[in-house]
């Protein structure tokens, strides 16, 4: 994990990878909990027996579950010591190029795309998140996250 002292320490890093997360494993339990939380119980996610004969040969995680891992993965990749909070401002260019089969191991790389100072000493950042699956040939999620960080 990379650690930055102040929010402004990110400003000269535009265009660079500011952190890479540890690997996390996606289990069926997490997929089922996400289905319960969102009401999306499509069989390709929650019915392992039926999913065996489906297009992916077994159950896969929801794309939005993969996207919702952004906070966990970023917390495992980098932190800013003198930032009391970060507020999700939005997302750009979200894509799910490859599926996430159950028991996949995922990690994410975070590249700082932009940095805009805010009046209160904070900053609005845009960070590209590329989530990869161990052994995969394509990313499983690519998104640009816009976050407002405050001291």
N, C-alpha and C positions, 0 to 999 in steps of 0.2 A: 504494500500500500504506500502511495505517495502522500506526503503531508506538506501542506503549504501553511505558512504562518498567518498571512493576511489575505483577504479577498484580492487586493490589488496585486499580490504576487502572481496572480493568474494572467494579468494583462499582457505581459511580454511573451506569453506562451501561445498566443493565437496561432493556429496552424499546427500545433504539436499535440501528441498524445500526452494527456495529463495523468493517466492512470490505467491500469489493467486489473480487473478483479481476479479473485480466487475462483476456482471452479466450484459450481454448485450442481447437485444432482436433482433432476426433476422426477419425482416419484408419483405414482398413481394417486396416492392420498392427496397430494397438493392439487392435482388436476381435478379430483372429485370435489374438493373444498372450493375451488374456483368456480366450478360448475354450479354448486349450491349457492355461492355468493352472487352469481350473475344470472342464474336461471338458464344458462346455456348447457343443456344436458344432451347435446348431439352425440350419437352413438360412437362416432370416431374418437371421442374423448373419454367417455365413461363406461363403455361396454367392451371390455377386453376380449371377450369371446367373439362377439360379432366383428370387432375391429380387425381380428386376425384375417378375415376374408375381405377386408376393405382395401382401399387403394394404397395404404401405407404398411400393411402387414401386421398391424397392431395399433393400439391407441396412441394418439399424439396429444400434446399439450395444445390448448387454445392459443391462437396467435396473440390475443389480448392478455393471456396469462404471461406469455413471454415478455410482452411489453411492460406488464405491471411489475416485472422483476427489476426495472430500472432503479428504484431506490435501493433495493438490497445490493444489486451489483455495483452501483456507484459508491455505496458506503463501504464496500470491500475493495474499491479501487483507489479512492483518494478522499482526502478531507481537508477542510480549511479550518485551522485551529480557532481563529478569531472571527468566526461566523456563527452567530447565534441561531440563524434559521435560513432555510432555503424554501422558496415558494414556487411551486410549479406554475409557470406562466403559459405553457402550451407546448405543442409538438408540431414539427414539420416533417414531411417526407417519410412517413412510416411505411415500411415494407417488411414482408415475411417471405423471403426467397426460398426457404427450405423448412420442412417440418421438424418438430421436436418429439421424437419417439420417447415413450416412458423409459426412465432410467438413463436418459441422456445427461451428459455432463456439459454444462454451459459456462462460458465466461464472457466478459465484455471488455472492449477497449474503448476508451473515452478520449476523443480528440476535440480540443477547444476550437470552435469555429469563429466565435466573435465574443467581444467583451465591450460592454457599454457601461460607463460609470453612472451611478444614480446619485441624486442630490444628497442623500443621507449617508454617504460613505459606502453604500453597497454597490452592487453591479448586477446588470442583466447579462447572463452568459448564454450562448448557444453551444451545445456540446453534441457532437455526433457520437452515437452509441452503436457499435457494431458487436452483435452477440454471435459468437461462434459455438458450434457443437463439436466436442472432441471427436476427431475422426471424420468430420463432415467436410465436404468440398465447397459448400456455399454458406454464407452467413444465414442464421435463422431469423434474425431481426436486424434491421437498420432503421434508426430513427434519429431525428434531431430534436433534442430536448432544450427548451428555453426555461431557464430558472432565474429567479431574482434572489440574490443572496444579500443578507443584511448582517452588519457587524454586531 
